[in-house]
Amino acid sequence: MQETAFIWDLDGTLLDSYEAILSGIEETYAQFSIPFDKEKVRAFILKYSVQDLLMQVAEERGLDVDRLNQVRAQSLSEKNAQVILMPGAREVLAWANQQGIQQFVYTHKGDNALTILRDLGLDVCFTEILTSQSGFARKPSPEAATYLISKYHLKPERTYYIGDRLLDIEFALNSGIKSLNFLSCNKEGNQQIRALEDIITLLNNNDVWSNMSAL
């Protein structure tokens, strides 16, 4: 599988981090006296993104979005110890490396993602890690994938973006690569997984592999 490549999302995919993210948003809201509804915020960031949330709140309340981001980033960085791996993450990453699958990260998280991955001992699994501070247009723009495909001569038909949201599926579609996602979605090129270990089964199953390659 040496020609295969994985590009990973982080939050909700490799990292079980949503509770830490929500806690950081709650603290940010409190500092600016903004009412916090945890379930509404959760639903919003799962459908869109934290950045979209903060931009909307800043516009509605006449606040500086950069300041909101600074406060949230500081709060979140203090919660790194609360971030744990999704079940099976370490095993799948190790398996992929053993198979010669080249692995990357593209996440909307800031450079705190590098600290988290380093603390978990996972930074060495990846050829390159792209964050929101790498300068690429946000998903679903294909800009980051185009960069990785060009730099590392990846084959789009053997490259998979692994995520947990519709935004991630749209990113893969726009990038001309395949999608492995926790969501059930009938968009072309997407294969649902229910657990990270499903990835090993899918790629070891020649029939499934042939079906996905034909998408």
N, C-alpha and C positions, 0 to 999 in steps of 0.2 A: 504493500500500500504506500510505497514511497512517493507516488505522485499525488496522493491525497493530502488535503490540507483542511484543518479546522480553524475557523475564526470564532472565538468565544465571546459572548456577552458575559457580564459578571453578575450583577444583581438579579437574583431570582433564577439564575442559571448555574453558575459555579458557586456563588456565594449566597448563603441564606442570610440576607442583610436587610430585609424590608423592615423588620422591627426596629433596628438601629436607625434606619433612614427616617422612619416615622417619628421616632423619639427625637431625632435631631430637628425635624421640621417643627414638632411641637414646642421645643425650646426656642426655636427661632420665632415662631408666632408669639410666644409669651413675651419675648423681649420687645416686640413691637405692638403688644396688646391686641393681637389678632385672634378672634375666636377660632378654636381648633376642633374640628369634627374628624376624628381619626378615620372612620370608615369612608367618609366622602373623600378625604385626602388620599387614602389608599386606592380607592377606585380611580381617582383622577390620574395619579402617577402611574398606575398600571396601564391605563389607556393611552396616556400621553407621556409625560416625563416630569421629573422634579423641576427642571428648568422652565417648562411651560407653566407649571403651577406658580412658581415664584414670579414669573413675568406677569401672569394674570393678577396675582395679589398686589404686585407693585403698581400696576396700572389702576386697579380698583381703589387703592388706598393712597395713591400719590406718594409712593415710597421709591427709594433708589434700589433697583433690582441688584445692582452690584453689591450694595451693602447687605441686602438680604442674603445673597450668595456667600459673602464673606462670613457672616454670622453662622449660617447653616454649615458651611465647610468646617469651621472651627469646632462647632458642636459635634459634627459627625466624626471628625478625626479623633475626638476624645472617646468615641465609642467603638474604636477598632476592635477592642477585646470582645465585644458582643457579636462580632461578625464571625460566623462559622461556615464551614463548607456544606454545600448541599450533599445529601447522601449519594455515595458513589463517585463523587467528584475526583478524589485523589486516585482512585482505582482506574477510572476511565482515562485520566490524564497520563498515568503511568503506562497503561495499555497502549495508548496512541503513540507514545514515545517509543515503546518497544517495537511497534509496527512500522516505525519510520514515518509516521504521519507528522507533517510539519504543523506546529500550533502557534496561533497568534491570539491576541485579545484586541477587540475594539469595543470600548465602553464609553458611555456618557459620564461615568465617574471622573472626577479630577485626578490629579497625580497622587492623591491619597490611595488610589487603587494599587499603586506600585508598593506602597508601604504595607498594605494589607497582604498582598501576594507574597512579599518578601518575608513578612512575619509568619505566614503559613508555610513557608518553604516551597512555594510553588512558582516563584518568578523564573526559576531555571527551566521550567517546562516549556517556555515560550520563546520563539525566535524574536518576536517584537511585540511590545505592548503599546497600544494606542489609547490615549485617554481624551477627555474633552479639551485638554490643554495641548494636544498635539497639533491643533490648528486646522483640522478637517471639518467640513460641513457636517452638521448633525444628521443622524439617521432620520428619514430613510434615504437621504442623499447617498449615492454610491461612491463618493469621493474617497473614503478611507479604503474601501475594498479595491477600488481601481489602483490606488497607490500600492497596496500589498501585492496584488496580482502582477503589476508591472515590475516592481522591485525584485520579487522573488520568483518570477516566471511561473506563477501558479496556473494550473489548468482550471478554468472556471467550472467545467463539467465535473471536476473532482474536488471542488472546494465547497465547504459547507459552513454556513453561519449558524451557530447554535444559540438559541435564545428562548425567551419565555413570553414575548409579547407580539401583538400584531405588527408593531413598529419594526421588530426584528425580521419578521417574514417579508415585509415590504422592502426593507433594506436589502435582503438577499435577492428578492425579485428584481429590484432596480439595478443590482450589481451583476446580474446574470449568473449567479451562483445558486447552489442548492440550499435548502433550509431544513434544519432539524429544530423543532420547536415544541414546547410543552402544550401549546394551544392546538386545538382541533380546527383546522382551516383548510378549505378546499382550493386555496390559491395554488397555481401551478408551481411545481418544484418544491413544495413543502411536504415533509414527512413528520407526523406527530410522534413524539416520544412521551412516555408517562414517567419514566425514570431515566437517569443518565446512563445506567447500565444497558438500556435498550440500544444505545448507540453501538455497543460491541456486537450485540446480536444482529443488528441491521447490516453492519458492514461485514460480518462473517457469513451472512446468509446470501449466497450467490443469486438466488431468485429475487430477493428484495433488492439486491444491488443492481441487477439488470433492470428491474422495474424503475428504480430511481434514476438510473442513468438515462432512461428513455424519456424522462419528464422534460 
